[in-house]
Each structure stands twice: as structure tokens, then as C-alpha cells.
Amino acid sequence: MGSTDSEDPHDILIHNHRILSSVHSGSVEEAKAAHLYSYKHGFKGFAAKLTEDQALQIAKMEGVVSVFENTKRKLHTTHSWDFIGLSEEETMEIPGFSTSNQVNVIIGFIDTGIWPESPSFNDADMPPVPAGWKGTCQSGEAFNSTNCNRKVIGARYYHSGYEAEENNKLEQYENDDDPRKKVSYRSPRDSNGHGSHTASTAAGRYVENMNYKGLAGGGARGGAPMARIAVYKTCWDSGCYDADILAAFDDAVRDGVHIVSLSLGPDAPQGDYFNDAISIGSYHAVSRGITVVSSVGNEGTKGSATNLAPWLITVAASSTDREFTSKLVMGNGVHLKGESLSLHQMRAPARIISASIANRGYFTPYQSSYCLESLLNYTKTRGKVLLCRHAERSTESKLAKSEVVKAAGGVGMILIDETDKDVAIPFVIPAAIVGKRMGNRILSYINNTRFVPDVAAPGLNILAAWSPAIGKMNFNILSGTSMACPHVTGIVALIKSVHPSWSPSAIKSAIMTTATVFDKNGKPIRVDPEGRRGNAFDYGAGFLDPTAVLDPGLVYDAKPADYKSFLCSIGYNEKLLRPITRDNSTCNNQAFSKPSSLNYPAILVPNLKSSFSITRTLTNVRKLRQKATYRAAVSTPHGIQVSVLPTRLVFTRYGQKANFTVTFKVSAPSQGYVFGYLQWKNRQSRVTTPLVVRVAPSNLGEDV
């Protein structure tokens, strides 16, 4: 029956009994016998034993929002690992494979630290720390060696680079028995929340009742919940500095991690590899067999991808099938929905107005429509729900807009944001995000009526562990590629547990060639606010398929020397090469001279004049009892003729390699990039390679 409106709980109980007695011939005794629960804190309502006729009578009563059957439900986990197809069990076993060896896989997180007391990081029933671990548990403010355990086996922090650039030292705090009172910590302890969130997403233990302020409740766990965590805190309030990042990489290699996960990166556009600590540090890690997983960035515009070195696994973000919608009920009875993490509820109906008519002083209606600080008139805004706009791709804070509306006397907000309409925000007042189409419907409604929606609650993206130093919360919901990255990190840990000898490039290949370009309903993945059909520039090879990555059949493998050849092929000489390789490498007698010759699990031809050929090598990683034959199938990019030789590859043993050549020819005019794929398939496997081609304008030079 909606909000409690701060009513006395006892009065609510009496009111509930009165309603029930009205459908029990006025008998208070029968009403009390039928009554099961009264909900009287977060919301108002009750549960009772009713006949269908009694339920229908109550549903028609004034003030009743809904009546629904007490249906049996399965436990809900939070939820992304179920969405991509992994089991509910903490072992995260995949049918046909045992991932129990994940207890020997160590993941290093370069991030904001960790909150070790979180239940996501408990070490119950975990075996001793792996014998090969050489790391340490560095003491610092509100953190000492006892904060490490058999789950969080190491922790370090780095601040010299930060202090050098910020021209000040991290503030020192006196000892305090309650570390939650701190604002930041000169130690591995997480005062930001981001590091705890990413670590628990990738490798958190099973937590029985994880939720965000009561939302999205259920059991939750990381992708590899029995893997070990090593913490490398390099990020502080203002960011993460290269000097500290490189020091963390250096220690991680020495400590003996198997995987490094970084949900951070440079500003777009991607700069020179040699001016980028992540490119340099990851190169050294990969050269020593350590897989490095990174996020691509969140700008979402053309050319904004970062962390693009080919030795990295670079991860974009997608949505899942779970959402918590905020309900908007118009005065004419129309129900609309938006996204929000706000738990605030409207106390009473309120008029909705466009923020453009609430302009203050000399500000124009256009300016005030964006609900920025000082633009709103208190008299016009007071007691109203404001319909505000958000500039696409802007850095304006959506949360701050709700604070501006609240400060101006507004009681609610509807924010029109086409770009991020599916991203939930914890607004400070009842609020919701809607797209342009729904925003226009609301504007049309405003122009024809005076009444407004009852805006209520929440939205979900990725729920994971958090630092109580921020908001006094143990768990939080975040969105972005920072949250996508640890999902892949968790899968990499499972791959390492089953195939410990695979190289970083083999792991990357397994993830890319088994990915899917279809959603959970078997339809092509859609992107952008308009629902455009996606392509390789949107999602790379596709959406992660964790049930297939452990048995890809074939992989594109590469050695550290191949990355040196790649660097030489894009114009680096010995002088530039050696700072990153830290050896006496030269560009003489390299394995190949064109960047497209790197044995990569995708093929890009950016400047096709007439024809161009590329050779790739596949390695069999399946133990065979009899020969395995793969046949080539091609979905050709528009206007391009694609031929593959040979059309069949035959393997008879584990580790066997086979070469093939793909030739591209222009067959019809085309503009921009066109997309297709090459698939090597047999009864057991489909090894899929994206094809991306652009026909060169006539004034460009040779094929590349």
C-alpha cells in the first residue's frame, strides 16, 4: 500500500486488521487469524490468507496499490555470473571440467585497495597459501599483517608517485579503534570502494545475503571464488599515477601472481605505448606468462577506447537481463518506468514541471532545463517534480542534478538522458532516468494535465563488496567497464585453474574465439540508445561465453618476440623499443613486417586497395583420440570477396600447429568499415574470428 509516510507502526497494524475484517464479515477475530505479516518500516502493506474473492475485494479498495499471490520463488543471486552461464555453486564448476585448482591461482588487483573484513574475502575452508607465493602483507594505517589471510594473501600500497605530482603528502591520521571513521588510509585499506568491488566481482567468496540497501538481495560470489587475491593499492582520491602503477606491476611479477587485473586506464585517445605505464607494465607481465586484463574506458565515443596494447585483454561493458525499475504513474493512469537506485519515495502526489520554466534571474529556459547549480528558481521549483535534461557525453554529475533540485525545493526529478538511460544512479530524492522518447511523452503529458507521477525506487547494475568508509555500506552497485573487467578476470582464473600452462595469448584467444554476438534470446546484440545492431567496434569478438572458453579447440598463440615484431612493424626503432623490452632487441630480422601479421584472434584490414592476404596460425589445444578436421566458413563483409586456403585444417595431436591464409578482394563499392567473420568448425567447436575491412579511397596508397 505504498509508503509508510512515517506512520506509527501500531496504527498501521490496526489499519490492516480493519481492512481484513471488512472482507471477513466485520470479524476482527477472523481478520487477526488471517493476518501473517504487517510491513510497516520501508513500505506499508500486509500478508494474509485470503480467498480469491477476498483478494479481489481488497484490490478494489482506495489506497491499495496491488494485491498479488504469494508465489514460490527461487533464491536470487546477484546476478551477472548466472546471466553469463556459470553455476550457483561457490566452486563455479563448469560441466566437464574441474576448476578446483583455482585455489592455486593468484590474482593481483591494481586498484584502490581492499576492505579485508568484507565477507567476500573470508578464508573459511581455504587451504594454505600456495607455496610459490613470494608476496607480503604490508602494514600501514588501520592495516597490518593480521588483515591478510588465506584469501587475501598479500597487500601493498604505493604513494610516492602520487605525492610527487600532488606536491603534498597523504594526510596522516592518529590511531583509532574504528577505521570506518577514516577518510583515506595510508595503507592497503580501501577508502574508495572501487578496489573492493572489483576484487569481489572477480574472486569474492560466496555471501549469502548480499544486497544494496535491501535491493538486489540474494547470494553473490565472484567468478573464481576460491582463487587468491593480492592487493596493489596505487589509486588515491585524485587518481592513479604511472610511477605507482609501474611499481605495482614490478612487485606483482616478483610476488608470483598469475593474473593482473586493472579497472583503470589513461584518458582517451590512447597515447604512445612508451608513455603509458599500463602498456609497459603489462608487457613485462605478459612476457613472463602473466595474463593482464584491463578495462577499455567509459567514454563510449568513437576513438575513445584505451588500454589497446595487443598483449592486454581489453574489456568493454554490456548490460545484463536484470533491472530494478523506478515506477512513474501519470495522473491519467499511464504507467512508465525509468532507472534509479534511489530508495526515496514520494510522500504525496506532486505537480511535474519542465525545468525550463523554473529558470532563475537572467538564466534562459534552455539553461535551466539542465538543472545545474544556481539556475533554478526556488519559488517555481518548491514542491514540484522537475523534468531535467542531461547533455550527452557530458561530465555533469547526474547525482549532483538531484542535489540541485532538492536544494531548490524540488521533491522529485525525472532526468532525460538517452545515452545512459539504463544506468541506475543513487539519487538523493525520488528520481528516475528515462530516454528521449519517454521524456517527450512526459512533456506531452505536462502540456495537457497538472498531475504527476509517483516516482519510486531502484535500478541494478553490478553488486559487489564495498568499503564502509564510503557511505557506511558493505556492498554497492556500480556500472562501467571497471565492473566488466573483473568478470573477465574471474574467467581467466578459471581457465588458469584448468589449463595452467596456457600462455596469456592462448587464454585471450580462447575468450575471443568462443564469444557470441547474440544475446540471451538468440538475437543479434543491440547497442547505443537507438538499439543499433552492434559490430566488432562495439563489443570486439562478442559477449563472453564462460561455458565454452575451457575447450576452444584451437587457439591463436603468440610469443613475446611476436610483440616485438609488432612494435617494429608500426614504426618503433631500437631506441624506442628497448625502454619497454628492457633488452637489446633490434628491428632487424623480425618475424614479420606488417602489424596485421601478428597472430591475433581478429583480422583488421583498414585500407584495402584491391586485394590483400593475411596468414594466421592455429594451435590445437584439445587432447585427441582421433584426428580432428575443421572446415572454414565465412560470413563475408559487404562488398568484399573473402577466400581461405586451405579450406580444411587437420590435427592429430595436442599442440600441433597449422597455417592458413585469408585473401580479401574488393567486389563492390562500400563506404566505411564493413564486418564479417571466419569460422573454423567441426562437430565440437566453432572457432570464430572477426573480420573488419575498409576499402581504401582511390587517393590512398598501397594496401596495408
C-alpha positions in Angstrom: 0.0 0.0 0.0 2.9 2.3 -0.8 5.0 4.5 1.5 4.7 4.4 5.3 4.6 8.2 5.5 6.2 7.9 8.9 3.1 6.5 10.3 3.1 4.8 13.7 3.7 1.0 13.2 0.9 0.2 15.7 -1.5 2.4 13.7 -0.6 0.5 10.5 -1.3 -2.8 12.2 -4.7 -1.6 13.4 -5.5 -0.3 9.9 -4.5 -3.6 8.3 -6.8 -5.5 10.7 -9.6 -3.1 9.8 -9.2 -3.9 6.1 -9.1 -7.6 6.7 -12.1 -7.5 8.9 -14.1 -5.8 6.1 -13.7 -9.0 4.0 -14.4 -11.3 6.9 -18.0 -10.0 7.7 -16.6 -7.5 10.2 -15.0 -10.1 12.4 -11.8 -8.8 14.0 -11.0 -12.2 15.3 -11.1 -13.8 11.8 -9.1 -10.9 10.5 -6.4 -11.5 13.1 -6.4 -15.2 12.3 -5.9 -14.5 8.6 -3.1 -12.0 9.1 0.5 -13.2 8.6 2.8 -10.1 8.5 2.5 -6.3 8.6 5.1 -4.4 6.6 5.5 -1.1 8.4 9.0 0.2 8.0 10.3 0.5 4.5 6.9 0.3 3.0 3.3 -0.3 4.0 1.3 -3.4 3.5 0.5 -6.8 4.8 0.3 -10.6 4.0 -2.8 -12.6 4.8 -4.6 -15.8 4.0 -7.4 -14.8 1.5 -9.8 -16.4 -0.9 -9.7 -15.1 -4.5 -12.9 -13.2 -3.9 -11.5 -11.5 -0.7 -8.3 -10.6 -2.6 -10.3 -9.1 -5.4 -12.4 -7.0 -2.9 -9.2 -5.6 -1.3 -7.6 -4.9 -4.6 -10.5 -2.5 -5.4 -10.1 -0.6 -2.2 -8.9 3.0 -2.3 -5.2 3.3 -1.4 -4.3 -0.2 -2.4 -1.5 -0.3 -4.9 -1.5 -4.0 -5.7 -2.5 -7.5 -4.5 -0.6 -10.5 -5.7 -0.3 -14.2 -4.9 2.4 -15.5 -2.6 4.2 -17.3 -5.4 7.2 -19.6 -4.7 10.5 -18.2 -5.9 14.0 -19.5 -6.4 16.7 -17.8 -4.5 18.1 -14.9 -6.5 21.8 -14.4 -6.8 23.3 -11.1 -7.7 23.3 -12.0 -10.7 25.8 -11.4 -13.5 27.6 -14.7 -13.2 24.3 -16.6 -13.6 23.5 -14.4 -16.6 26.6 -15.4 -18.4 26.1 -19.0 -17.6 28.1 -20.1 -14.6 26.7 -22.3 -11.8 25.4 -21.1 -8.5 27.9 -23.2 -6.5 30.8 -21.4 -4.9 33.2 -23.7 -6.8 31.8 -22.3 -10.1 32.4 -25.7 -11.7 31.8 -25.9 -15.4 30.3 -29.2 -16.8 33.1 -31.5 -18.0 35.9 -29.6 -16.2 37.1 -29.3 -12.6 38.1 -25.8 -11.6 39.1 -26.9 -8.1 42.7 -25.9 -8.9 41.6 -22.2 -8.7 42.9 -22.3 -5.1 46.4 -22.2 -6.6 45.6 -19.2 -8.9 46.7 -15.8 -7.6 45.1 -12.6 -9.0 46.8 -9.3 -8.5 44.4 -6.3 -8.4 46.0 -2.9 -9.1 43.3 -0.6 -7.7 42.2 1.4 -4.6 43.0 -1.4 -2.1 40.7 -3.7 -0.2 38.4 -3.8 2.8 39.6 -7.1 4.3 36.8 -7.5 6.8 34.2 -7.9 4.0 32.6 -11.3 4.0 33.6 -11.6 0.3 37.2 -12.0 1.5 36.8 -14.5 4.3 39.1 -17.6 4.1 36.9 -20.2 5.7 37.8 -23.7 4.5 40.5 -22.5 2.2 43.8 -24.4 2.1 47.2 -22.9 3.0 48.7 -20.2 0.8 50.3 -21.6 -2.4 53.9 -22.5 -1.9 55.1 -20.3 -4.8 53.8 -17.1 -3.3 56.6 -14.6 -2.5 54.5 -11.5 -1.6 54.0 -9.7 1.6 51.2 -8.1 3.7 52.4 -4.5 4.2 51.4 -2.8 7.4 50.1 0.8 7.4 47.3 2.9 8.7 44.4 0.7 10.0 46.0 -2.3 8.4 48.6 -4.9 9.5 49.6 -8.5 8.7 46.6 -9.9 10.5 44.4 -8.4 7.9 45.7 -10.8 5.3 44.5 -14.4 5.4 44.3 -17.5 3.1 42.0 -15.5 0.8 43.7 -12.1 0.7 47.3 -13.4 0.7 49.1 -10.2 0.1 48.7 -6.4 0.1 50.9 -3.5 -0.8 50.4 0.2 -1.3 52.2 2.9 -3.4 52.1 6.6 -2.9 55.4 8.1 -4.0 54.2 8.9 -7.5 51.0 10.4 -6.1 52.8 12.6 -3.6 55.4 13.8 -6.1 52.7 15.0 -8.5 50.2 16.3 -5.9 53.0 18.2 -4.1 51.7 17.1 -0.7 51.8 14.0 1.4 48.9 11.9 2.2 47.3 13.1 5.4 48.4 11.3 8.5 45.8 10.1 10.9 46.2 9.2 14.5 45.4 5.6 15.5 41.7 5.0 16.1 39.9 1.8 17.1 37.3 2.3 14.4 38.8 2.5 10.9 35.4 3.4 9.5 36.0 7.0 10.7 38.8 7.5 8.3 38.5 9.4 5.1 41.5 7.7 3.5 44.2 5.3 4.6 48.0 5.4 4.1 47.9 1.6 3.7 46.3 -1.1 1.5 43.0 -0.4 3.2 40.3 0.7 0.7 38.8 4.1 1.4 37.2 4.4 -2.1 35.3 1.2 -2.5 36.3 0.6 -6.2 39.1 -1.9 -5.4 37.0 -4.0 -3.0 34.2 -4.0 -5.6 36.4 -5.3 -8.5 38.2 -7.8 -6.4 35.0 -9.4 -5.1 33.4 -9.4 -8.6 36.3 -11.4 -9.9 37.1 -13.6 -6.9 34.9 -12.9 -4.0 33.7 -15.7 -1.7 30.0 -16.7 -1.6 28.0 -14.2 0.5 24.5 -15.5 1.5 22.6 -12.2 1.7 24.4 -9.5 -0.3 22.2 -6.5 -1.1 22.3 -2.8 -1.7 20.1 -1.1 0.9 17.7 -4.1 0.6 17.8 -4.2 -3.2 19.0 -7.0 -5.4 19.3 -9.3 -2.4 20.5 -12.8 -2.7 23.6 -15.0 -2.7 26.5 -13.5 -4.5 30.1 -14.6 -5.4 32.9 -13.8 -7.7 33.8 -15.7 -10.9 36.6 -17.6 -9.2 35.6 -17.6 -5.5 38.4 -19.9 -4.3 41.2 -18.1 -6.1 43.6 -16.0 -4.1 43.7 -12.2 -4.0 46.8 -10.0 -3.9 46.2 -6.3 -3.5 48.3 -3.5 -5.0 46.9 -0.1 -4.0 48.1 2.5 -6.4 45.0 4.7 -6.7 44.1 7.6 -4.4 41.4 10.2 -4.3 42.7 12.1 -7.3 43.7 9.1 -9.4 46.5 6.6 -10.1 50.0 7.7 -11.1 52.2 5.9 -13.6 55.1 5.6 -11.2 53.0 3.8 -8.7 51.4 1.6 -11.3 54.7 0.5 -12.6 56.0 -0.3 -9.1 52.9 -2.4 -8.6 53.4 -4.3 -11.8 57.0 -4.8 -10.8 56.1 -6.2 -7.4 53.3 -8.4 -8.8 55.7 -10.1 -11.2 58.1 -10.8 -8.4 55.4 -11.9 -5.9 54.2 -14.6 -8.2 50.7 -13.6 -9.4 49.3 -15.4 -12.3 46.8 -12.7 -13.4 46.8 -8.9 -13.1 43.5 -7.0 -13.2 43.3 -3.3 -13.8 40.0 -1.5 -14.0 41.7 1.8 -14.8 43.3 3.5 -17.7 44.5 6.7 -19.4 42.4 9.4 -20.9 41.4 8.9 -24.5 42.7 8.9 -27.1 45.2 6.1 -26.4 48.7 7.5 -26.4 52.1 6.1 -27.3 52.8 2.7 -25.7 56.0 4.1 -24.3 54.3 6.9 -22.4 51.8 4.5 -20.8 52.6 2.7 -17.6 49.9 0.1 -18.2 51.2 -0.8 -21.6 54.8 -1.0 -20.3 54.0 -2.9 -17.1 51.7 -5.3 -18.8 54.2 -6.0 -21.5 56.7 -7.2 -18.8 54.0 -9.2 -17.1 52.8 -10.9 -20.2 56.4 -11.7 -21.2 56.6 -13.7 -18.0 53.5 -15.6 -18.6 51.1 -13.4 -16.5 47.8 -12.6 -18.1 46.7 -8.9 -17.8 43.1 -7.9 -18.0 42.1 -4.2 -18.4 39.0 -2.1 -18.9 38.5 -0.2 -22.2 37.2 3.0 -20.6 33.7 4.5 -20.3 33.6 7.5 -22.7 31.7 5.5 -25.3 32.5 7.7 -28.2 34.4 6.9 -31.4 38.1 6.7 -30.8 37.7 6.7 -27.0 38.9 3.2 -26.4 42.0 2.8 -24.2 44.3 0.1 -23.0 44.8 -1.1 -26.6 48.1 -2.9 -26.4 47.6 -6.2 -28.2 49.2 -8.2 -25.3 46.4 -7.0 -23.0 42.9 -8.4 -22.7 40.7 -5.3 -23.1 37.2 -5.4 -21.9 34.1 -3.4 -22.8 30.8 -3.3 -20.8 27.4 -4.7 -21.6 24.1 -4.9 -19.9 22.5 -8.0 -18.3 18.9 -9.2 -18.1 18.3 -7.8 -14.7 17.0 -4.4 -13.8 15.2 -2.7 -11.0 12.8 -0.2 -12.4 11.6 3.0 -10.9 7.8 3.4 -11.4 6.2 6.5 -12.8 2.5 6.7 -12.6 0.9 9.5 -14.6 -2.2 11.2 -13.4 -4.1 9.8 -16.4 -3.2 6.2 -15.2 -0.4 5.6 -17.7 2.5 3.6 -16.2 6.0 4.5 -17.3 9.4 3.2 -16.0 12.9 4.6 -15.6 16.1 3.6 -13.9 17.2 4.6 -10.4 18.9 3.3 -7.3 17.1 5.9 -5.2 15.2 4.4 -2.2 13.4 7.7 -1.6 9.6 7.6 -2.1 7.1 10.4 -2.9 5.1 11.2 0.2 2.2 12.6 -1.9 1.4 13.4 -5.5 3.2 16.4 -6.8 3.0 18.5 -9.9 5.6 17.9 -12.6 7.0 20.8 -14.5 9.7 21.2 -17.0 12.9 22.7 -15.5 12.9 25.1 -18.4 10.1 27.1 -16.9 11.8 27.2 -13.5 14.6 29.4 -14.6 16.1 31.9 -12.2 17.0 35.5 -12.8 18.8 36.2 -16.0 19.2 32.5 -16.9 17.4 31.3 -20.0 14.8 28.4 -20.0 17.3 26.4 -22.1 20.0 26.8 -19.4 17.7 25.9 -16.5 16.4 22.8 -18.3 19.8 21.2 -17.4 19.2 21.6 -13.7 22.7 23.0 -12.9 23.7 24.8 -9.8 22.2 28.3 -9.3 19.9 28.1 -12.4 16.6 27.2 -10.7 14.1 29.5 -9.1 13.1 28.3 -5.6 9.5 29.7 -5.8 8.8 27.9 -9.1 10.6 24.7 -8.0 9.3 24.3 -4.5 7.1 21.2 -4.0 7.5 20.2 -7.7 8.9 17.2 -9.6 11.3 18.6 -12.2 11.8 17.2 -15.7 15.5 17.9 -16.4 17.9 17.2 -19.3 21.4 15.8 -19.4 23.9 16.7 -22.1 25.0 13.5 -23.9 28.6 12.6 -23.2 29.0 15.4 -20.7 30.9 15.2 -17.4 28.0 16.7 -15.5 27.1 14.7 -12.4 23.6 13.2 -12.6 23.6 12.8 -8.9 24.5 16.5 -8.5 21.5 17.4 -10.5 19.2 15.7 -8.0 21.1 17.7 -5.2 20.4 20.9 -7.1 16.7 20.1 -7.5 16.5 19.3 -3.8 18.3 22.5 -2.8 15.9 24.5 -4.9 12.9 22.9 -3.1 12.0 20.2 -5.6 10.6 16.9 -4.3 11.5 14.7 -7.2 13.2 14.6 -10.6 12.9 12.9 -13.9 16.1 13.1 -15.9 16.1 12.7 -19.7 19.4 11.0 -20.7 19.3 9.0 -23.9 22.9 7.8 -23.6 22.8 6.3 -20.2 19.1 5.7 -19.7 19.8 2.1 -18.5 22.3 3.1 -15.8 20.9 3.4 -12.3 22.0 6.3 -10.0 21.5 6.6 -6.2 19.7 10.0 -6.4 19.1 12.0 -3.2 15.4 12.5 -3.9 12.8 10.3 -5.6 14.0 10.3 -9.2 14.4 8.2 -12.4 16.3 8.3 -15.7 14.3 8.0 -18.9 15.2 8.2 -22.6 14.3 10.9 -25.1 11.2 9.1 -26.3 9.7 8.6 -22.9 10.8 12.1 -21.9 8.8 13.5 -24.9 5.8 11.5 -23.7 6.1 13.1 -20.3 6.5 16.6 -21.8 3.4 16.0 -23.9 1.6 14.9 -20.7 2.8 18.1 -18.8 1.3 20.2 -21.6 -2.1 18.6 -21.2 -2.6 18.0 -17.4 -1.4 19.2 -14.0 -0.8 15.9 -12.1 2.4 14.0 -11.9 3.9 10.5 -11.4 4.5 8.7 -8.1 8.3 8.1 -8.5 9.7 5.1 -6.7 12.9 3.1 -6.5 15.6 1.3 -7.8 17.9 0.0 -10.5 20.6 -2.6 -10.6 23.9 -3.0 -12.4 26.8 -4.9 -10.7 26.5 -5.6 -6.9 29.7 -6.4 -5.1 31.7 -5.7 -1.9 32.4 -2.1 -0.9 34.3 0.0 1.6 32.3 1.1 4.6 34.5 4.2 4.6 32.2 5.4 1.8 28.6 5.7 2.7 28.8 3.2 5.6 27.9 0.4 3.2 29.3 -3.1 2.9 28.1 -3.6 -0.6 27.4 -1.3 -3.5 26.1 -1.3 -7.1 28.4 0.3 -9.8 28.4 0.5 -13.6 31.0 0.8 -16.2 33.9 -1.1 -17.8 35.6 -1.2 -14.4 32.9 -3.7 -13.5 33.2 -5.6 -16.8 36.9 -6.1 -16.4 36.8 -8.3 -13.3 34.2 -10.6 -14.9 36.8 -11.5 -17.5 39.4 -11.7 -14.8 37.4 -14.3 -13.0 37.0 -16.3 -16.1 40.8 -16.1 -16.8 41.3 -17.5 -13.3 39.1 -20.5 -14.1 41.0 -21.0 -17.4 44.3 -21.0 -15.5 42.9 -23.5 -13.0 42.2 -26.0 -15.8 45.0 -25.1 -18.2 47.9 -23.7 -16.1 50.4 -24.0 -18.9 48.4 -21.8 -21.4 50.1 -18.6 -22.4 48.3 -15.2 -22.0 47.7 -15.1 -25.7 46.2 -18.5 -25.8 43.8 -17.5 -22.9 42.9 -14.3 -24.8 42.2 -16.3 -27.9 40.0 -18.8 -26.1 37.9 -15.9 -24.7 37.6 -14.2 -28.1 37.0 -17.1 -30.4 34.3 -18.6 -28.2 32.4 -15.3 -27.7 29.0 -14.8 -29.1 27.4 -11.9 -31.0 23.9 -12.9 -29.9 22.0 -12.1 -26.8 20.3 -14.5 -24.4 17.3 -14.7 -26.7 19.4 -15.7 -29.7 19.1 -12.3 -31.4 21.9 -10.0 -32.5 23.3 -7.8 -29.8 22.0 -4.3 -29.9 23.9 -1.2 -28.9 23.5 2.5 -28.5 20.3 4.2 -27.3 18.7 3.7 -30.7 19.2 -0.1 -30.5 21.5 -0.3 -33.5 22.8 -3.7 -34.4 26.3 -4.0 -32.9 29.6 -4.8 -34.6 33.1 -5.6 -33.7 33.9 -1.9 -32.8 31.2 -2.1 -30.2 31.9 -5.4 -28.5 35.1 -6.8 -30.0 34.7 -10.5 -30.6 31.4 -10.6 -28.8 29.9 -11.4 -25.4 31.8 -13.7 -23.1 30.8 -17.4 -23.0 32.3 -18.9 -19.9 31.0 -22.4 -20.6 33.0 -22.6 -23.9 36.3 -20.9 -23.0 37.7 -24.0 -21.3 37.5 -26.0 -24.5 38.0 -23.7 -27.5 39.6 -26.5 -29.7 42.0 -24.2 -31.4 43.8 -21.0 -30.3 45.9 -18.2 -31.9 49.1 -18.3 -29.8 51.8 -15.6 -29.7 55.2 -15.3 -28.1 56.8 -12.2 -26.5 59.1 -12.0 -29.6 55.9 -11.6 -31.8 55.0 -8.4 -29.8 58.5 -7.0 -30.5 57.9 -7.6 -34.2 54.5 -5.9 -33.9 56.1 -2.8 -32.4 58.8 -2.7 -35.1 56.1 -3.0 -37.7 54.3 0.1 -36.5 57.4 2.2 -36.7 59.3 1.8 -33.4 63.1 1.5 -33.7 65.7 0.1 -31.4 65.9 3.4 -29.4 62.2 3.3 -28.8 61.8 -0.4 -28.4 64.4 -1.0 -25.7 62.8 1.1 -22.9 59.8 -1.2 -23.0 61.5 -4.5 -23.7 64.5 -3.8 -21.4 66.8 -5.9 -23.6 69.0 -5.5 -26.6 66.2 -6.0 -29.1 66.6 -4.7 -32.7 64.2 -4.4 -35.5 66.4 -6.4 -37.8 65.3 -9.9 -38.9 61.9 -9.7 -37.2 59.3 -12.4 -37.8 57.0 -10.1 -39.8 56.9 -6.6 -41.1 53.2 -5.7 -41.1 51.1 -5.2 -38.0 48.3 -7.3 -39.4 50.7 -10.3 -39.4 50.5 -10.5 -35.6 48.9 -13.9 -34.8 45.8 -12.2 -33.3 42.3 -13.6 -32.9 40.8 -10.9 -35.2 41.7 -9.7 -38.6 41.6 -6.0 -39.5 42.3 -4.6 -43.0 41.9 -0.8 -42.7 43.0 0.2 -46.2 42.1 -2.4 -48.9 43.0 -1.2 -52.4 42.3 -4.3 -54.5 43.5 -7.4 -52.7 45.3 -8.3 -49.6 46.4 -11.6 -47.9 47.0 -12.4 -44.3 48.4 -15.6 -42.8 47.4 -16.9 -39.3 48.5 -19.9 -37.3 46.1 -22.1 -35.1 47.3 -24.4 -32.4 45.3 -27.5 -31.3 44.7 -27.4 -27.5 42.3 -30.4 -27.3 43.6 -33.9 -26.4 42.6 -36.1 -29.4 41.8 -39.7 -29.6 41.4 -39.4 -33.4 42.2 -36.8 -36.0 40.1 -33.6 -35.8 39.1 -31.8 -39.0 38.0 -28.2 -39.1 36.3 -26.6 -42.1 36.3 -22.9 -42.9 33.1 -21.0 -43.2 33.0 -17.2 -43.9 30.4 -14.6 -43.4 31.7 -12.0 -45.9 31.8 -8.3 -45.2 29.6 -6.3 -47.6 31.4 -5.6 -50.9 34.3 -7.9 -50.1 35.3 -11.3 -51.5 37.0 -13.5 -49.0 38.8 -16.7 -49.7 40.6 -19.1 -47.3 43.3 -21.5 -48.2 43.3 -24.3 -47.2 39.6 -24.7 -46.5 40.3 -27.6 -44.1 42.7 -28.0 -41.2 43.5 -31.4 -39.9 45.0 -32.0 -36.4 46.2 -35.3 -34.9 47.9 -34.3 -31.7 47.9 -31.8 -28.8 49.9 -28.7 -29.6 50.0 -29.2 -33.3 50.0 -26.0 -35.4 48.5 -25.3 -38.8 48.7 -22.2 -41.0 46.0 -20.7 -43.3 45.8 -17.6 -45.5 42.9 -15.3 -45.9 42.7 -13.2 -49.0 40.4 -10.1 -49.3 39.4 -8.6 -52.6 37.1 -5.7 -53.4 34.0 -6.9 -55.2 31.7 -3.9 -54.9 31.8 -0.3 -53.7 31.5 0.2 -49.9 31.9 3.0 -47.5 33.5 2.9 -44.1 34.2 -0.3 -42.2 32.3 -3.5 -43.0 32.1 -6.6 -40.8 32.1 -10.3 -41.1 33.7 -13.4 -39.6 35.7 -16.5 -40.4 34.7 -19.7 -38.5 36.7 -22.9 -38.3 34.2 -25.5 -37.2 33.6 -29.2 -36.6 31.1 -31.1 -34.5 32.6 -30.0 -31.2 33.9 -26.5 -31.8 33.4 -23.2 -33.6 36.5 -21.0 -33.6 35.3 -17.6 -34.7 37.5 -14.8 -35.9 36.0 -11.3 -36.6 36.8 -9.7 -40.0 36.9 -5.9 -40.2 37.6 -4.3 -43.6 37.6 -0.8 -45.0 38.0 -0.2 -48.7 40.7 2.5 -49.3 39.7 5.7 -51.1 41.3 5.9 -54.5 43.8 8.6 -53.4 45.3 6.4 -50.7 48.5 4.5 -51.4 49.4 0.8 -51.2 47.5 -1.9 -49.4 48.1 -2.2 -45.7 
